[in-house]
Amino acid sequence: MEIKTIRKQKGLTTTQVATALGISQGYYSQLESGLRPFDKELLYKLAAIIKTDPAYLLSIAKRTKDNSVLSRHWLTTIPIDGIPALQAFRRANADKNFSSMTQLRNNLQKFLLSHLSDEITNELKYNDELVTLIDTSLKDKQHKAK
């Protein structure tokens, strides 16, 4: 469950919660979405407002932040076989249970090296728009440097 879900179950808006916390609605939205980390004081206040265990909220806040960071990472934007690289890696390794972080890291590295070089080569070979944008960008930088 997410903090947003708990807040909505309690019938509260982001504006109501932000006002009760003494912060702006925009700042609260960033906290709730994981773009900013909760400090303990705000987390305890929020727990009191939505009548939830602070430790439970802390675990949700950490997971939300971790997911937010991952969702903005290049692994979730660069495609392999038409889907994000991380999703392609998950599909290719769905039947595997990595016994250590080192094993996971090594397998991810091998997967990316074996797949991305083809994807990048094909992108540069067939995507004229991308090459034109790169060319324009380089010319702009050269012009500004003079």
CORLIN-V742252 format. One record per residue. N is the residue number from 0. RES is the residue in one letter. SS is DSSP state (H for helix, E for strand, C for the rest). Layout:
BEGIN
n->N res->RES ss->SS
n->N res->RES ss->SS
END
This chain:
BEGIN
n->0 res->M ss->C
n->1 res->E ss->C
n->2 res->I ss->H
n->3 res->K ss->H
n->4 res->T ss->H
n->5 res->I ss->H
n->6 res->R ss->H
n->7 res->K ss->H
n->8 res->Q ss->H
n->9 res->K ss->C
n->10 res->G ss->C
n->11 res->L ss->C
n->12 res->T ss->C
n->13 res->T ss->H
n->14 res->T ss->H
n->15 res->Q ss->H
n->16 res->V ss->H
n->17 res->A ss->H
n->18 res->T ss->H
n->19 res->A ss->H
n->20 res->L ss->H
n->21 res->G ss->C
n->22 res->I ss->C
n->23 res->S ss->C
n->24 res->Q ss->H
n->25 res->G ss->H
n->26 res->Y ss->H
n->27 res->Y ss->H
n->28 res->S ss->H
n->29 res->Q ss->H
n->30 res->L ss->H
n->31 res->E ss->H
n->32 res->S ss->H
n->33 res->G ss->C
n->34 res->L ss->C
n->35 res->R ss->C
n->36 res->P ss->C
n->37 res->F ss->C
n->38 res->D ss->C
n->39 res->K ss->H
n->40 res->E ss->H
n->41 res->L ss->H
n->42 res->L ss->H
n->43 res->Y ss->H
n->44 res->K ss->H
n->45 res->L ss->H
n->46 res->A ss->H
n->47 res->A ss->H
n->48 res->I ss->H
n->49 res->I ss->C
n->50 res->K ss->C
n->51 res->T ss->C
n->52 res->D ss->C
n->53 res->P ss->H
n->54 res->A ss->H
n->55 res->Y ss->H
n->56 res->L ss->H
n->57 res->L ss->H
n->58 res->S ss->H
n->59 res->I ss->H
n->60 res->A ss->H
n->61 res->K ss->H
n->62 res->R ss->H
n->63 res->T ss->H
n->64 res->K ss->H
n->65 res->D ss->H
n->66 res->N ss->H
n->67 res->S ss->H
n->68 res->V ss->H
n->69 res->L ss->H
n->70 res->S ss->H
n->71 res->R ss->C
n->72 res->H ss->C
n->73 res->W ss->H
n->74 res->L ss->H
n->75 res->T ss->H
n->76 res->T ss->C
n->77 res->I ss->C
n->78 res->P ss->E
n->79 res->I ss->E
n->80 res->D ss->C
n->81 res->G ss->C
n->82 res->I ss->E
n->83 res->P ss->E
n->84 res->A ss->H
n->85 res->L ss->H
n->86 res->Q ss->H
n->87 res->A ss->H
n->88 res->F ss->H
n->89 res->R ss->H
n->90 res->R ss->H
n->91 res->A ss->H
n->92 res->N ss->C
n->93 res->A ss->C
n->94 res->D ss->C
n->95 res->K ss->C
n->96 res->N ss->C
n->97 res->F ss->C
n->98 res->S ss->C
n->99 res->S ss->C
n->100 res->M ss->H
n->101 res->T ss->H
n->102 res->Q ss->H
n->103 res->L ss->H
n->104 res->R ss->H
n->105 res->N ss->H
n->106 res->N ss->H
n->107 res->L ss->H
n->108 res->Q ss->H
n->109 res->K ss->H
n->110 res->F ss->H
n->111 res->L ss->H
n->112 res->L ss->H
n->113 res->S ss->H
n->114 res->H ss->H
n->115 res->L ss->H
n->116 res->S ss->H
n->117 res->D ss->H
n->118 res->E ss->H
n->119 res->I ss->H
n->120 res->T ss->H
n->121 res->N ss->H
n->122 res->E ss->H
n->123 res->L ss->H
n->124 res->K ss->H
n->125 res->Y ss->H
n->126 res->N ss->C
n->127 res->D ss->H
n->128 res->E ss->H
n->129 res->L ss->H
n->130 res->V ss->H
n->131 res->T ss->H
n->132 res->L ss->H
n->133 res->I ss->H
n->134 res->D ss->H
n->135 res->T ss->H
n->136 res->S ss->H
n->137 res->L ss->H
n->138 res->K ss->H
n->139 res->D ss->H
n->140 res->K ss->H
n->141 res->Q ss->H
n->142 res->H ss->H
n->143 res->K ss->H
n->144 res->A ss->H
n->145 res->K ss->C
END
